[in-house]
Every structure is written in C-alpha cells, then in structure tokens.
Amino acid sequence: MSHPFFTVYVPFHSPAYAEAAQRALESLEAQFFQSFEVIVVVNGTHIPFWANPVSFLSDTRAAFGRRLISGRFHTLAAASNAALDVARGEWFMRLDADDAVKPDALAEYVRVIDRAKRDFPDAAFVVAGHWDDTGELYGSGLAIPAWWLRSQGGYDPDLPLGDGRHLRSQLEKQFGEEAKRRLPRTSYPVYEYRRHLSSMSHPPEPEEK
C-alpha cells in the first residue's frame, strides 16, 4: 500500500501535557495494526521535549512514520484542519494528548470498517471508539473517512470542536434517518478517554452575567 490506512493526529498545546502526550504516542507504538502515520500538531512554539531529537521522526513502528507541524491555531478545529490538510491516510482520527488507545484499537477499527463497508459501499460513515452510557459520541477516537471530511469542508475553524455532534449533524443532513446506521461503534471502547477541566476539547464554562 502506497499510503497509510490511518492518519492519527495528536494536538499539543501546552508544556504541561508533554509527559501525557508521550504516553499517548507510546500507546500508538504498541498497536498491532501498523498501517498508519502519526502527525503531532503543535500550537505555537511549545515543542515538546521528546519531539526535538531527529530520532523522534524516524524511531517509530508506524509504517508511515511520524510528522510534526506547528503554527498558531486559535481553536482545536483549526489545528485539526491543519492536520487534515497534510494527512495521507484513508481514515482520519484524533488522539488527544492526554488520552491513549488500547493495543488492538486500530485493528478493531479496521474490523468495524470492513464490516460497515458491506452496508455502505460509499464509505460515508464514522466509527466511534469511545462512548458513554448515553451513547454520546466523543470527537477524539472517531475514525472518519478523510475524503468525506474534506468534502464537508473540514471543521469550522471558528467554532469549538465537538466532533461527535458536528459529524452527527453532517451525516443527518446528508442521509436523514439513515445517519444513525452510519455511526457504527467498535465492539467495546478501545479509546481511553480522560475528561477534565483543562482538556483542550473541554467546553469553556459559561461566563457569569
């Protein structure tokens, strides 16, 4: 294969996340399925300490290597679009810097994708790797066809990124009632999600009036 099956991007915005992000990347190194590339998206000039050596870009089990891009991104959505612009993978997925994936995560995504393609030959569906008891989809851990996300214009860079809600809305606009079927989930949560107040994807608290 001349291109990766997955592009997994890791947005990084604070030195406080350096060690957590290293653990996130280590969880990718442990993947059984290796047809993927990793893109670390650095917001600003806070290059994490482990990304400085040249070996960071080459010392990886990912079949298509690692890349590092940086810039001034005013929202997580803008950082995500920057990764999408250079992504080579068929499927696009975000791994937040303070989260991790189980060793069989990408293999499980592939299993669900292969099964879903029989129902949706156009491949316009999104696979969830994590959800809560209510069925709410989380933006991190969603495997999205890169071509379809590009066809939607990517993300609105001026809005807070709520991938699950955004993508559900886009699917509903395009497919109506069938949209629910186009949101398959892995057979168990393979994405280890940690939600806390300082998460980049955590919605801001409303201002007091």
trRosetta pair geometry for C-beta under 8 A, 3 or more apart (Angstrom, degrees):
i j d omega theta_ij theta_ji phi_ij phi_ji
1 4 7.6 102 121 -99 123 21
1 5 7.2 11 145 -51 165 81
1 35 6.2 34 63 -143 146 132
3 64 7.4 40 -166 -107 42 148
3 88 4.9 -139 -152 159 103 100
3 89 6.8 176 154 -100 97 32
3 90 7.1 117 109 -40 114 81
4 7 6.3 117 84 -66 129 63
4 35 5.4 162 -150 162 66 70
4 36 5.0 91 -173 -128 128 25
4 37 4.6 -151 -15 -13 160 90
4 62 7.9 -1 -115 174 138 100
4 63 6.7 154 -106 76 93 99
4 64 4.0 -94 -62 3 116 154
4 88 5.7 89 26 97 94 98
4 89 4.3 -45 91 -95 100 85
4 90 7.5 -143 103 4 56 74
5 33 7.6 -58 60 159 142 118
5 35 4.1 66 4 110 106 115
5 36 6.3 -56 60 -74 79 69
5 89 6.2 9 104 -153 24 97
5 90 5.6 -38 -154 34 45 110
5 91 6.3 3 153 23 67 105
5 106 7.9 116 90 180 121 115
5 110 6.9 11 155 -96 152 109
6 35 6.9 111 17 104 80 71
6 36 3.8 -17 69 -112 100 105
6 37 7.4 -167 98 30 62 58
6 89 4.8 -2 154 -157 15 148
6 90 7.4 -47 -70 53 35 73
6 91 4.9 -36 -105 75 67 98
6 92 7.7 157 -158 -84 64 20
6 93 6.0 -20 -162 16 111 117
6 106 6.0 -106 -5 -137 156 118
6 109 7.4 69 -81 92 133 147
6 143 7.2 -65 -117 -132 109 108
7 36 7.0 168 -86 -162 21 80
7 37 5.4 -16 -115 64 70 96
7 39 6.3 11 -177 -1 102 115
7 83 7.2 161 144 162 125 102
7 87 3.9 -151 41 -150 177 105
7 88 6.3 134 -74 49 117 54
7 89 3.2 -162 -26 18 78 123
7 91 7.2 -175 25 88 67 47
7 92 5.3 -9 63 -112 104 65
7 93 7.1 162 85 28 55 67
7 146 6.8 62 23 -78 122 133
8 28 6.2 -177 91 -116 153 132
8 36 5.6 29 -5 172 105 131
8 37 7.3 -179 29 86 69 45
8 38 5.5 -25 74 -108 93 67
8 39 7.5 172 88 25 43 71
8 89 7.9 60 -21 -17 52 165
8 93 5.1 -24 -108 76 71 98
8 94 7.6 136 -161 -113 61 14
8 95 5.4 25 179 -8 107 116
8 106 8.0 -82 -54 -86 132 119
9 38 7.5 140 -98 -167 37 50
9 39 4.2 -24 -109 71 88 99
9 40 7.4 168 -160 -85 65 20
9 41 5.7 32 178 -17 114 112
9 80 7.2 143 86 -128 143 61
9 83 3.8 25 -113 -156 163 155
9 87 7.2 -80 -47 -87 120 111
9 92 7.5 -3 1 -166 109 84
9 93 7.5 165 22 85 69 46
9 94 5.7 -35 70 -109 85 64
9 95 7.3 172 80 28 34 75
10 21 6.2 118 160 -152 132 100
10 24 5.9 139 -129 116 132 135
10 25 6.7 -58 -38 -71 168 86
10 38 6.8 6 -3 -172 109 97
10 39 7.3 176 23 89 67 50
10 40 5.0 -23 66 -111 102 68
10 41 6.9 177 81 21 45 74
10 94 7.7 131 -93 -163 34 63
10 95 5.2 -31 -91 77 83 93
10 96 7.5 102 -144 -159 69 9
10 97 5.7 97 178 -84 97 70
11 41 4.8 -28 -107 70 62 110
11 43 7.0 34 -174 -30 93 107
11 76 6.1 82 150 -141 175 87
11 79 4.8 82 -122 128 120 143
11 80 7.1 -50 -62 -66 129 69
11 83 7.7 -100 -71 -33 84 136
11 94 6.9 -4 -7 -153 102 112
11 96 6.9 -28 49 -123 92 57
11 97 6.5 -97 82 -32 56 100
11 200 6.4 -116 108 81 125 161
12 17 6.2 -162 -144 90 79 125
12 21 5.4 30 -106 -106 113 156
12 40 5.9 8 -4 -176 126 96
12 41 6.6 162 21 78 74 52
12 42 5.1 -25 73 -103 106 64
12 43 6.9 -164 90 11 51 78
12 46 7.2 -139 134 97 98 103
12 48 6.0 -75 -179 -34 153 117
12 97 5.2 105 -99 -84 71 139
13 17 7.2 52 52 22 61 140
13 42 7.8 157 -83 -159 40 47
13 43 4.1 6 -112 41 83 129
13 44 7.3 81 -148 16 64 107
13 46 7.1 71 178 57 27 136
13 73 8.0 -99 -100 67 108 108
13 79 7.7 -91 -70 -68 108 161
13 97 7.7 -155 16 1 72 146
13 200 5.4 111 24 -94 140 134
14 17 5.1 90 71 1 86 100
14 46 6.4 -16 -129 129 18 168
15 18 5.5 -7 -167 -33 55 114
15 46 5.2 -124 -51 -161 79 120
15 48 7.3 156 -122 -106 59 65
16 198 7.7 -50 102 151 144 146
17 20 4.9 -67 -160 53 68 114
17 21 5.1 72 139 -31 92 103
17 48 7.8 -76 92 -94 76 121
17 97 4.4 55 163 123 135 137
17 98 5.9 -93 -136 -59 107 92
18 21 6.0 -58 -146 35 23 109
18 22 6.6 27 153 -22 60 104
18 48 4.5 157 -126 -141 89 101
18 49 5.8 50 -167 15 141 93
18 50 7.1 142 -177 4 95 96
19 22 5.5 -49 -152 30 35 115
19 23 6.8 35 150 -17 64 100
20 23 5.7 -54 -157 34 36 110
20 24 6.5 40 145 -23 67 101
20 97 5.7 83 104 139 103 83
20 98 4.3 -10 162 -109 144 68
21 24 5.2 -46 -149 31 39 116
21 25 6.5 38 153 -16 67 101
21 40 7.7 80 177 -135 129 117
21 48 5.9 -115 75 -90 140 162
21 50 8.0 -170 96 44 100 123
21 97 3.9 -33 -87 -158 93 100
21 98 7.5 -43 -62 -62 60 48
22 25 5.8 -54 -151 38 33 109
22 26 6.4 37 149 -23 64 104
22 48 7.4 -173 -55 161 88 142
22 50 5.3 98 -98 4 112 159
23 26 5.4 -50 -147 34 35 116
23 27 6.7 40 152 -23 64 98
23 100 6.2 -59 134 -81 94 119
24 27 5.8 -53 -158 28 32 111
24 28 7.1 31 145 -15 62 100
24 95 5.5 151 -179 142 118 116
24 96 7.3 -132 -114 95 149 44
24 97 5.6 -133 1 -154 154 36
24 98 7.1 -60 -55 -54 122 6
24 99 6.1 61 -110 72 112 52
24 100 5.5 -139 -112 -89 57 64
25 28 5.5 -50 -157 33 42 113
25 29 6.6 46 145 -23 68 101
25 38 6.9 80 -131 -168 92 156
25 40 7.7 -17 -83 -78 124 118
25 50 7.9 -164 46 107 151 141
26 29 5.3 -47 -150 31 39 117
26 30 6.7 38 151 -21 65 103
26 100 8.0 -26 71 -128 81 114
27 30 5.8 -54 -153 33 35 113
27 31 7.9 65 145 -50 57 81
27 95 7.8 -169 77 -165 118 144
27 100 3.9 146 -48 -160 162 93
27 101 5.0 141 140 46 122 64
27 102 7.6 -36 -167 -68 112 13
27 103 7.7 -123 -164 -72 70 55
27 192 7.8 -128 -134 32 161 120
28 31 5.8 -19 -168 -21 46 116
28 36 7.5 -116 -165 96 109 137
28 38 5.9 97 142 -88 162 130
28 62 6.7 -3 148 -65 112 113
28 95 7.0 -151 -61 15 115 173
28 101 6.8 61 -77 43 62 117
29 60 6.5 -119 -102 -146 93 72
29 61 5.3 106 -153 22 69 111
29 62 7.7 -80 -99 -34 56 82
30 103 4.5 -79 135 -105 104 93
31 34 6.2 148 97 -83 105 59
31 36 7.2 3 88 28 164 134
31 61 7.4 -179 52 96 84 120
31 62 7.9 50 45 -90 128 74
31 101 7.3 15 -83 98 100 122
31 103 6.2 178 -105 -159 32 54
31 104 7.9 131 -145 -93 62 17
31 105 6.7 -72 -114 50 98 88
31 106 5.0 30 -156 19 130 124
31 107 7.5 163 -174 -22 86 88
32 103 5.9 76 -27 154 89 89
32 104 5.6 9 13 -104 127 62
32 106 7.4 -166 57 61 69 93
32 107 5.0 -11 74 -36 114 136
33 36 7.3 76 118 -19 87 111
33 104 7.9 76 -6 -151 97 48
33 106 4.1 -133 67 103 118 108
33 107 4.2 164 -30 -68 117 73
33 110 6.0 172 -122 -11 163 138
34 61 5.8 -91 -127 143 123 90
34 62 6.3 -173 -166 -130 80 34
34 63 4.7 107 134 -33 94 99
35 63 5.3 -23 -104 38 44 140
35 64 7.2 52 -166 -17 50 108
36 62 5.4 -78 84 -146 78 102
36 63 6.9 97 33 34 43 87
36 64 6.4 -127 116 34 22 107
36 89 6.5 15 -138 -101 66 136
36 106 6.2 -98 -38 -130 141 155
37 62 5.9 114 -115 155 32 131
37 63 8.0 -78 -67 72 64 64
37 64 3.8 -65 -70 98 94 113
37 65 6.0 1 -130 65 91 59
37 66 7.2 163 -172 -92 72 30
37 67 6.9 19 168 1 115 102
37 87 7.8 167 72 -147 122 66
37 88 6.1 55 14 51 150 106
37 89 6.0 -152 32 -50 98 106
38 60 6.8 -130 23 -160 130 158
38 62 5.4 -159 -12 -38 100 169
38 65 7.4 -114 36 126 80 39
38 66 4.5 -21 71 -111 105 80
38 67 7.2 173 92 25 57 61
39 66 7.6 163 -83 -162 31 59
39 67 5.0 -14 -112 67 74 98
39 68 7.7 165 -160 -87 57 24
39 69 6.5 0 -173 9 104 106
39 83 4.9 147 102 -138 141 100
39 86 6.8 142 -118 85 147 110
39 87 6.8 -98 -11 -91 148 76
40 48 7.7 -90 176 22 145 121
40 51 6.3 -131 91 -106 159 139
40 66 6.9 21 -9 -175 101 106
40 67 7.3 -166 26 93 69 48
40 68 4.9 -14 64 -111 103 74
40 69 7.5 168 84 29 54 60
41 69 5.7 -14 -114 70 66 94
41 70 7.5 149 -168 -93 47 41
41 73 7.3 26 158 -14 116 156
41 79 4.7 129 136 -178 139 101
41 80 7.7 -156 30 -77 172 33
41 82 5.9 126 -136 84 126 117
41 83 5.1 -81 -59 -60 132 106
42 45 7.9 48 141 -131 120 10
42 46 6.4 -159 -170 72 105 67
42 47 5.8 3 -143 -97 165 57
42 48 7.4 -146 -104 -9 117 82
42 51 7.5 -162 -62 81 134 167
42 68 6.7 20 -10 -174 115 93
42 69 7.1 -174 26 93 78 42
42 70 4.0 -23 71 -104 105 93
42 71 7.9 123 81 17 67 48
43 46 7.3 4 75 39 64 106
43 70 7.5 -160 -68 -151 10 72
43 71 7.4 -37 -124 76 47 55
43 72 7.2 67 -166 -135 71 31
43 73 4.8 -91 -116 44 98 101
43 79 5.9 -58 -74 -88 103 131
44 70 7.3 -64 76 -173 22 104
44 72 6.3 57 -84 -102 59 66
45 70 7.2 78 -100 171 39 141
47 51 5.4 -123 180 78 89 117
47 52 6.2 101 130 -73 124 80
47 68 7.7 51 -135 177 101 139
47 70 6.9 -53 -80 -81 89 147
48 51 4.8 84 64 2 84 108
48 52 8.0 -135 95 -25 49 79
49 52 6.3 -38 -165 -1 39 115
50 53 7.6 -44 -171 23 44 99
50 56 6.2 131 145 -104 70 124
51 56 5.0 155 -135 160 43 170
51 68 5.6 122 -172 -107 126 146
52 56 7.2 106 50 -12 29 139
53 56 5.3 125 72 -22 77 91
54 57 6.3 -53 -176 28 52 107
54 58 7.1 11 143 9 77 111
55 58 5.9 -79 -148 55 44 92
55 59 4.4 26 167 -18 90 124
56 59 6.6 -45 -102 40 17 100
56 66 6.6 -89 144 91 72 146
56 68 7.4 38 112 -43 125 132
57 60 7.9 -74 161 -5 22 118
57 65 6.7 23 171 -178 71 110
57 66 5.2 -141 -138 78 47 96
57 67 7.0 47 -135 -99 99 37
57 68 6.9 -92 -87 -6 100 104
58 65 6.9 -27 -110 -132 46 108
58 66 7.8 -114 -45 38 22 97
60 65 6.1 118 62 -137 128 44
60 66 5.1 123 -22 -24 158 109
62 65 5.9 -156 92 -36 105 7
62 66 6.4 107 48 -54 137 74
64 88 6.8 -142 173 78 148 130
64 89 7.7 171 63 -73 158 89
67 86 7.2 -116 110 127 156 134
69 82 6.1 -164 117 148 138 115
69 83 7.2 179 47 -88 134 63
69 86 6.6 147 -54 27 150 152
71 79 7.9 175 65 -109 99 71
71 82 6.1 -167 37 -120 137 156
73 76 7.5 75 137 -99 124 21
73 78 4.2 177 -157 98 89 109
73 79 3.9 90 155 -64 168 81
73 82 6.4 -99 -87 -10 127 137
74 78 5.7 63 45 11 66 154
74 157 7.4 80 59 160 95 98
74 158 7.9 6 91 -111 122 55
75 78 4.8 106 56 1 76 98
75 79 7.3 -139 99 1 47 84
75 157 5.9 154 50 -179 118 60
75 158 6.8 152 -7 -124 147 16
75 159 7.0 109 -176 72 167 27
75 160 6.5 -137 -152 -100 120 39
75 161 6.5 142 154 -29 105 94
76 79 5.5 -53 -151 38 39 113
76 80 6.2 44 149 -24 68 104
76 160 7.3 40 34 -158 105 56
76 161 4.2 -100 89 15 108 131
76 200 5.4 128 -80 142 122 110
76 201 5.9 38 -60 -87 176 73
77 80 5.5 -52 -148 34 33 115
77 81 6.5 35 153 -20 64 102
77 155 3.9 -136 -158 125 101 131
77 156 6.1 -11 161 78 157 48
77 157 5.0 -170 107 -117 104 40
77 158 7.7 -60 72 20 137 23
77 159 6.1 47 -10 68 160 68
77 160 7.3 152 -22 179 113 13
77 161 4.2 168 -62 -74 81 101
78 81 5.7 -50 -149 33 33 112
78 82 6.7 38 150 -23 62 101
78 155 7.9 -116 -55 87 32 111
78 157 4.0 68 -82 -150 83 106
79 82 5.6 -50 -154 29 35 115
79 83 6.9 33 150 -15 64 101
80 83 5.8 -54 -155 36 36 110
80 84 6.3 37 148 -21 67 106
80 94 6.5 -44 -114 -79 108 130
80 154 7.4 161 110 -175 94 103
80 155 5.4 43 81 15 126 141
80 161 6.3 116 -7 -116 141 152
81 84 5.3 -52 -143 37 36 115
81 85 6.4 49 153 -32 65 98
81 154 4.5 72 -114 168 97 147
81 155 5.7 -128 -56 44 97 89
81 157 5.9 -58 5 -79 145 105
82 85 5.7 -44 -153 21 31 118
82 86 7.4 -1 159 5 59 103
83 86 6.7 -79 -158 48 32 89
83 87 5.9 51 149 -55 71 103
83 92 7.7 134 119 -157 107 111
83 94 8.0 123 70 -94 159 87
84 87 5.4 -38 -137 4 33 123
84 92 6.2 26 -107 -141 85 154
84 146 6.9 169 -146 -148 85 92
84 149 6.4 -115 -133 115 136 126
84 150 6.7 172 168 -78 118 84
84 154 5.4 165 78 -116 158 112
87 92 5.6 24 178 -105 168 106
87 146 5.6 -150 106 -127 131 138
89 92 6.3 149 81 -77 111 58
89 146 6.1 141 90 -37 70 139
90 145 6.9 -38 160 -139 74 70
90 146 6.2 -154 180 16 23 109
90 147 7.8 -24 -155 -13 64 98
91 109 7.3 165 132 149 160 131
91 113 7.1 -80 -76 -97 149 152
91 143 4.9 5 175 -175 126 97
91 144 6.7 141 -161 66 71 34
91 145 6.2 -49 -104 -98 67 41
91 146 6.5 -152 -105 -25 12 87
92 143 7.5 140 64 -158 39 50
92 144 4.9 -38 64 68 91 92
92 145 7.5 22 14 124 90 10
92 146 4.4 110 -34 -86 111 83
92 149 5.9 -70 45 20 143 152
93 109 7.7 -56 -69 -121 152 165
93 129 7.9 43 -148 -2 132 135
93 141 7.1 16 -166 -136 107 17
93 142 6.6 -170 -126 83 78 44
93 143 4.9 -25 -78 -98 116 62
93 144 6.9 155 -77 16 59 76
94 139 6.6 1 55 138 136 87
94 140 4.9 -92 100 -117 101 67
94 141 7.5 -55 74 -14 72 36
94 142 7.3 19 31 44 89 79
94 163 7.2 -173 25 -46 133 158
95 99 6.0 -140 -172 79 71 106
95 100 7.7 42 -167 -116 115 21
95 101 6.4 -76 -115 -28 124 111
95 140 6.5 89 -124 -164 25 105
95 141 7.5 75 -100 -68 60 60
95 191 7.9 -147 -114 -140 80 106
96 99 4.4 73 62 5 92 113
96 140 4.5 -45 -21 -107 103 154
96 193 7.8 67 34 -132 127 72
96 199 6.9 7 -177 -155 149 105
96 200 7.0 -173 -143 43 108 103
96 201 6.3 -88 -99 -2 136 126
97 200 7.7 67 22 1 108 125
98 194 5.4 -95 128 70 102 122
98 196 7.7 -69 120 29 156 114
98 199 6.7 -116 45 -108 135 86
99 140 5.9 134 16 144 162 147
99 141 7.5 -100 148 -50 155 104
99 191 6.8 14 164 175 132 88
99 192 5.9 166 -171 88 81 68
99 193 5.5 -13 -123 -113 126 43
99 194 5.7 -172 -93 19 70 86
100 192 4.5 -6 66 57 83 121
101 105 3.8 -64 173 -2 113 166
101 106 7.4 65 143 -35 148 77
101 129 7.3 -11 -125 151 104 151
101 141 7.6 158 -94 -110 99 90
101 190 6.2 28 -162 141 85 85
101 191 5.6 -32 -106 -110 80 61
101 192 6.7 -167 -89 13 24 85
102 105 4.9 132 58 -51 69 92
102 190 4.8 -106 37 -160 112 73
102 191 7.8 -106 2 -66 84 24
102 192 6.8 112 -47 -33 77 103
104 107 4.8 -63 -165 52 72 117
104 108 5.5 77 134 -31 90 101
104 190 6.7 -103 88 -135 74 126
105 108 5.9 -63 -152 35 26 109
105 109 6.6 27 153 -19 64 103
105 129 6.3 45 -159 -154 103 142
105 186 7.9 -52 -147 -105 63 166
105 190 3.9 152 -115 149 77 119
105 191 6.5 91 -136 -70 131 63
106 109 5.4 -46 -148 33 38 115
106 110 6.5 42 152 -22 65 101
107 110 5.7 -51 -152 33 33 114
107 111 6.6 37 148 -23 64 102
108 111 5.5 -47 -149 31 37 115
108 112 6.6 32 154 -14 66 103
108 129 7.5 111 94 -124 117 99
108 186 4.8 53 142 -146 120 122
108 187 6.8 -119 -158 25 116 90
108 188 8.0 -81 -152 50 155 73
108 190 5.0 170 57 -56 147 157
109 112 5.9 -60 -151 39 32 106
109 113 6.1 33 153 -21 68 109
109 127 5.6 130 -144 107 85 148
109 129 6.5 -39 -78 -79 102 115
109 143 4.8 115 -155 -40 130 159
109 186 6.5 -55 -78 -83 55 114
109 190 7.4 -128 -43 67 82 148
110 113 5.6 -55 -143 38 30 113
110 114 6.2 32 158 -20 65 105
111 114 6.1 -55 -150 34 26 110
111 115 6.6 22 154 -15 61 109
111 187 7.9 -33 99 -13 132 112
112 115 5.7 -58 -150 39 32 110
112 116 6.0 27 155 -18 68 111
112 127 5.1 124 105 -136 131 133
112 184 5.4 179 179 122 113 126
112 185 7.4 -107 -136 113 152 20
112 186 5.5 -106 -39 -98 145 58
112 187 7.5 -164 -74 -28 107 75
113 116 5.8 -59 -141 40 28 107
113 117 6.3 38 158 -32 64 103
113 127 6.1 -76 -68 -43 80 147
113 143 7.0 -81 -67 116 117 142
114 117 5.9 -47 -149 21 28 116
114 118 7.9 35 151 -23 54 94
115 118 6.3 -51 -175 17 38 111
115 119 7.9 18 141 -2 64 103
115 184 7.6 -177 87 -174 107 166
116 119 5.7 -61 -162 42 50 105
116 120 5.8 -12 157 32 85 106
116 125 5.5 -121 161 76 138 152
116 127 7.1 -153 -2 -79 155 104
116 184 5.0 -138 -83 5 129 151
117 120 6.4 -78 -125 69 31 68
117 121 6.5 64 179 -106 71 41
117 123 6.1 -2 -113 -89 90 81
118 121 7.8 12 -143 -68 16 73
119 181 7.0 -117 150 156 142 119
120 123 6.3 139 119 -74 98 19
120 124 6.2 -120 172 50 127 63
120 125 5.0 115 63 -26 164 123
120 182 6.3 89 -80 -112 155 91
123 145 5.1 116 139 -92 104 148
123 147 7.8 60 95 54 123 117
123 148 7.2 -149 112 -38 84 123
124 145 6.6 -90 -104 34 41 145
124 148 5.0 143 -121 -110 77 140
124 171 7.7 156 149 -118 96 89
124 174 7.2 -98 158 120 142 147
124 175 7.5 163 113 -52 123 130
124 182 6.6 -19 113 -152 73 138
125 145 7.5 77 49 -16 46 114
125 171 7.7 61 -121 -120 51 133
125 181 7.9 -68 -117 117 127 64
125 182 3.9 -137 -114 -164 90 79
125 183 6.9 -148 -167 -63 89 31
125 184 6.5 40 156 8 133 95
126 137 7.9 58 115 -160 125 155
126 142 5.5 -2 177 -175 111 111
126 143 7.0 161 -164 78 59 53
126 144 5.2 -6 -119 -102 95 76
126 145 7.8 -109 -84 4 62 76
126 167 5.2 57 -47 157 168 141
126 171 7.0 -112 5 -56 114 137
126 182 6.9 62 19 141 71 83
126 183 5.8 -6 67 -114 90 68
127 142 6.9 149 76 -161 49 57
127 143 4.2 -7 58 54 105 106
127 184 5.6 -23 -113 79 75 87
127 185 7.1 135 -166 -113 65 25
127 186 6.8 73 171 -50 106 77
128 131 5.4 47 147 -50 139 108
128 137 5.0 -112 -104 -127 134 99
128 138 7.5 108 -151 38 104 66
128 141 6.8 48 -165 120 59 97
128 142 5.8 -25 -102 -105 59 77
128 164 7.6 49 -107 -114 117 104
128 183 6.4 30 -18 176 112 86
128 184 7.4 -165 23 101 79 39
128 185 4.5 -32 68 -108 100 81
128 186 7.1 -121 94 2 56 77
129 141 4.0 -122 63 179 103 99
129 142 7.1 -155 12 -79 85 29
129 143 6.8 81 -34 -19 108 95
129 185 7.6 162 -82 -158 21 71
129 186 5.1 38 -120 -5 60 131
129 189 6.7 90 155 -154 59 56
129 190 4.8 -71 -165 59 104 89
129 191 3.8 93 113 -19 111 113
130 138 5.2 -28 91 40 106 125
130 140 7.4 0 42 95 133 78
130 141 4.2 32 13 109 106 165
130 189 4.8 60 -114 -146 65 104
130 190 7.5 -118 -60 52 76 48
130 191 3.9 -91 -36 70 113 109
130 192 7.7 -171 -92 -56 134 11
130 193 4.8 126 168 -26 162 125
131 135 5.8 -5 171 -149 132 31
131 136 6.2 160 -159 71 80 46
131 137 5.9 -37 -103 -96 98 47
131 138 6.8 -166 -94 -2 45 88
131 185 6.1 -54 -5 -122 135 139
131 189 6.9 -145 31 -90 61 104
132 135 7.4 -58 71 8 62 18
132 136 5.1 4 38 46 104 100
132 138 7.8 91 -23 -42 89 106
136 164 6.6 77 170 137 70 158
137 142 6.6 55 174 -83 115 119
137 163 7.6 -98 127 101 106 83
137 164 3.1 170 95 -139 93 118
137 165 7.7 179 66 -43 99 45
137 167 7.5 -83 110 63 149 113
137 168 6.6 156 33 -49 136 116
137 183 6.8 -94 -68 -167 142 128
138 141 5.8 39 85 46 105 114
138 142 7.3 -164 90 -39 55 95
138 163 7.5 44 148 61 39 104
138 164 5.6 -25 -75 -42 7 132
138 191 7.7 -151 73 100 124 137
138 193 5.8 42 99 -116 172 156
139 142 6.1 -66 -162 4 35 122
139 161 6.0 119 -164 140 170 96
139 162 6.1 -150 -50 -167 125 30
139 163 2.6 116 -129 24 94 109
139 164 5.4 -111 -61 -19 60 75
139 166 7.7 41 -102 27 111 109
139 201 6.2 -154 56 -152 126 142
140 163 7.4 134 -33 27 37 139
140 191 6.8 174 126 171 85 140
140 193 6.4 143 83 -113 116 102
140 201 6.5 -144 -28 -9 111 167
141 190 7.8 161 -153 77 112 73
141 191 3.2 45 -119 -142 130 178
141 193 6.4 -74 -19 -69 143 109
142 163 5.5 -158 24 133 143 134
142 164 6.8 179 -59 -81 139 70
142 167 6.7 168 170 18 160 162
144 148 6.8 -124 171 71 85 107
144 149 5.0 66 139 -52 127 124
144 163 8.0 -116 -48 -171 139 122
144 167 6.7 -119 -106 -116 125 144
145 148 4.1 67 80 9 109 110
145 149 6.7 174 86 -11 56 83
146 149 5.8 -57 -148 38 32 109
146 150 6.3 32 155 -17 66 107
147 150 5.8 -57 -151 38 30 111
147 151 6.3 34 150 -25 65 106
148 151 5.4 -51 -148 32 34 114
148 152 6.7 30 152 -16 64 103
149 152 5.8 -58 -155 36 34 109
149 154 6.2 50 153 -106 90 47
150 153 7.7 60 -177 -66 36 13
150 154 6.5 11 -112 -57 46 76
152 170 5.3 4 -128 -149 145 145
154 157 7.9 19 114 -50 119 86
155 159 7.5 -127 166 60 92 97
155 161 6.0 4 -170 -114 152 100
155 163 7.8 -62 -97 -97 127 77
155 166 6.7 21 -124 166 91 165
156 159 4.4 40 94 15 115 113
156 166 7.9 -155 15 -130 96 131
160 203 6.1 83 152 -116 160 77
160 204 7.5 -142 -88 2 145 91
161 166 7.4 -54 -159 -13 59 145
161 201 6.3 -68 79 -124 98 90
162 165 4.3 6 124 35 118 113
162 166 5.7 141 83 -23 69 93
162 201 8.0 125 -93 -172 52 96
162 203 7.6 8 -74 -71 112 109
163 166 5.6 -63 -139 42 27 111
163 167 5.7 15 169 -12 69 113
164 167 6.4 -61 -141 40 20 101
164 168 6.2 21 159 -18 60 111
165 168 5.8 -56 -144 37 27 112
165 169 6.3 29 156 -20 63 108
166 169 5.9 -62 -156 35 26 111
166 170 6.5 22 152 -17 64 107
167 170 5.5 -50 -144 36 37 112
167 171 6.2 36 156 -17 67 104
168 171 5.9 -57 -149 39 29 109
168 172 6.2 29 153 -20 65 108
168 179 6.9 99 -163 155 62 127
168 183 6.8 12 -103 -80 85 144
169 172 5.7 -56 -147 36 30 111
169 173 6.4 32 155 -21 64 103
170 173 5.8 -51 -150 32 31 112
170 174 6.4 17 157 -9 64 111
171 174 5.9 -66 -147 44 31 103
171 175 5.6 -29 176 31 71 113
171 179 3.9 127 128 -143 100 105
171 182 5.3 -165 -159 86 134 129
171 183 6.9 166 70 -54 171 98
172 175 7.0 -76 -117 59 19 72
172 176 6.7 55 -166 -112 57 17
172 179 4.4 -65 -81 -17 56 170
174 179 7.4 115 62 -89 77 104
175 178 4.3 -90 160 74 109 101
175 179 4.6 144 77 -67 106 72
175 182 6.0 79 61 -5 164 146
176 179 6.5 -174 81 -18 22 97
177 180 7.0 -31 175 9 54 104
178 181 5.5 -51 -171 36 64 112
178 182 6.4 59 136 -21 80 108
179 182 5.4 -66 -153 40 39 112
179 183 7.0 34 154 -22 69 105
180 183 6.2 -63 -161 29 35 109
181 184 7.8 10 174 -58 50 80
186 189 7.0 119 72 -105 115 21
186 190 5.1 -52 115 -1 167 112
189 192 7.7 108 139 -81 107 47
189 193 7.8 -83 -175 3 129 102
194 199 7.6 177 104 -84 73 124
195 199 6.1 -64 -145 -15 50 155
195 202 6.7 123 -164 -91 82 102
196 199 5.5 126 58 -31 63 97
196 202 7.0 -84 87 -61 36 146
197 202 6.0 -176 -148 134 27 166
198 202 7.1 79 64 25 9 140
199 202 4.0 107 64 -26 96 102
